[in-house]
């Protein structure tokens, strides 16, 4: 059974710091992995999607990497800003059917 | 990007009543829609997958007679929580895609509080 774990559960950093969020999954046979952002009481915003054949994806200050063999992904946020404060979720599509399995999320707080 | 809406955004109801939540894809045809539930401080758990014109496929542990899903058109899926109880209070989020493995676009969620 696929399980997704995110570490740390919460993170507080001063503005301007670079930071890394971690995601691990138990079964390396994934179709893709996505990183989402969720603001309190809101839905999800897709940040980056990495196909199983890819190693990384970049969008602005965000860079996500994928190491399928070790079952790990990282989300790197450069020059963090208070507006980056949110919960970040990673999810894997395990069977190509679009059924996403989510991690518990990392709650990020960026202090001005 | 594609837009998915949900209605209502929040609802309060008495125990024993039924509540219907709508999920609409506004600018694309959603062949597949997914319904998730999220309890406070927890992650999203998939409840069911619905394909337009077909019966929904429910995840293990989700009662199909309690959570009725209808996906009658390519732009609308509904989730009806029948005989709601306080333990059904949660944040319900839908997502839609143009095919099972295509990018999913998430709705803003519906917060349900059952008194």
Interface residues (C-beta under 8 A of the other chain):
Chain A: X31 X36 X41 X42 X43 X44 X45 X46 X49 X89 X91 X93 X96 X97 X98 X99 X100 X101 X102 X103 X104 X105
Chain B: X1 X6 X32 X34 X42 X43 X44 X45 X46 X49 X91 X93 X95 X97 X99 X100 X101 X102 X103 X104 X105 X106 X107 X108 X109 X111
